[in-house]
Amino acid sequence: MRTVLHLTGMISTKYGSMERYLLETVRQCSLKGYGSVLQYEAIPASHEYLAALKSAGAEVIAMPTAARSASNAVRLARLVGRVRPYVIHSHFLERHAILVAALAGRVVGTATTIAMVHGVQHLTRRSRARHTYNRCDYVLAVSDAVRSDLLNGDVRPEIVRTHYLGLIDVGEGVSPDRGRLRDDLGIPQSATVLGNIAFGAAFKGVDVLLEAFQNVRAAREDAYLMQVGIDPAESPLPRTAERLGIDRYVRWAGIRDAGWRLLQAADIYVQPGEGLLAIMEAMALRLPVVATHVAGNAEAVVDGITGVLVAPNDVRALAQGLLTAIQSPKCWDAWGNAGRQRYQKLFDGQRSVEALLSRYYRV
């Protein structure tokens, strides 16, 4: 059986949209008679996700790749040698590991090597990154902004494509569970709720969001912030909220499978840093979106049509954008409906997976 080897480079803490996308890719490959092997830095935390992968016939391997070491390189090369994949598809893999996989794939006769790139800002023609990416058959940028960065870094234009990821199995609109979700989170039913999904890395901008929310609270006493994806027991960000005096109005929902479901308790979605998949989730649920103009955010959010775009890393600009959205409740439905339509046009997961398999896997 021909096999697709997914080198995710991920530490998967939940059953989220990226996991669902990978699972759908595995399922579609299986229907076409191809097997799948997925590498993770550690075994994924979600038992439901693991069970779904097993049911789809996938093999899951825990193997560290992030550290640049000879032993990691040897293990990765041996994995490629054992699997002898028809397709190698890297996702969040470090560039040194992509190079090892591409070279090993050539040795064993891999038909197609694909590097999916989620963010490589400010590449230059002197960057060594081009040497790695140019060893691949395709370099798939998840947004036009990332594609532009790759081209600026002198990656061969004939191998660079924009390939939007998409969502699998996301609902539509406000759920009848909205009131219960607010009760569970201790949020008043009358509150105006801002939702955010992100983990705690600096490029996600949650620290900027907290400072902006302090300004929002000063103007709107009904405002609450619900954050999904950060473990409050491990992160310093809840202490930042305490220092800012807003901790009573921030709800840390933690790391959850299908965390997007909690967005049904929100009125407005906010993305203070990179997070195109999370923006898609909000748009699928017909939420107006306030986002910063970074990476591919502006390819999803159209200012004044699906929400509000503001300058990145600017507390005042984000606070003003949030207040503009909060003070425009008559626009919420129109923005949300336009966002849903844009999601269906550009970010439908089923079509994205089908295009991936037909255009690049060629299965």
Stockholm file with secondary structure:
# STOCKHOLM 1.0

chainA/1-363         MRTVLHLTGMISTKYGSMERYLLETVRQCSLKGYGSVLQYEAIPASHEYLAALKSAGAEVIAMPTAARSASNAVRLARLVGRVRPYVIHSHFLERHAILVAALAGRVVGTATTIAMVHGVQHLTRRSRARHTYNRCDYVLAVSDAVRSDLLNGDVRPEIVRTHYLGLIDVGEGVSPDRGRLRDDLGIPQSATVLGNIAFGAAFKGVDVLLEAFQNVRAAREDAYLMQVGIDPAESPLPRTAERLGIDRYVRWAGIRDAGWRLLQAADIYVQPGEGLLAIMEAMALRLPVVATHVAGNAEAVVDGITGVLVAPNDVRALAQGLLTAIQSPKCWDAWGNAGRQRYQKLFDGQRSVEALLSRYYRV
#=GR chainA/1-363 SS CCEEEEECCCCCCSCCHHHHHHHHHHHHHHHTTCEEEEEESSCCSCHHHHHHHHHTTCEEEECCCSSCCHHHHHHHHHHHHHHCCSEEEESSCCHHHHHHHHHHHHHHTCSEEEEEESCCTTCCTTCTHHHHHTTSSEEEESSHHHHHHHHHTTCCGGGEEECCCCBSSCCCSCCTTHHHHHHHHTCCTTCEEEEEECCSCGGGCHHHHHHHHHHHHHHCTTEEEEEESCCTTTCSHHHHHHHHTCGGGEEEEESCTTGGGGGGGCSEEEESSSCHHHHHHHHHTTCCEEEESCTTHHHHCCBTTTEEEECTTCHHHHHHHHHHHHTCHHHHHHHHHHHHHHHHHHCBHHHHHHHIIIIIICC
#=GC SS_cons         CCEEEEECCCCCCSCCHHHHHHHHHHHHHHHTTCEEEEEESSCCSCHHHHHHHHHTTCEEEECCCSSCCHHHHHHHHHHHHHHCCSEEEESSCCHHHHHHHHHHHHHHTCSEEEEEESCCTTCCTTCTHHHHHTTSSEEEESSHHHHHHHHHTTCCGGGEEECCCCBSSCCCSCCTTHHHHHHHHTCCTTCEEEEEECCSCGGGCHHHHHHHHHHHHHHCTTEEEEEESCCTTTCSHHHHHHHHTCGGGEEEEESCTTGGGGGGGCSEEEESSSCHHHHHHHHHTTCCEEEESCTTHHHHCCBTTTEEEECTTCHHHHHHHHHHHHTCHHHHHHHHHHHHHHHHHHCBHHHHHHHIIIIIICC
//
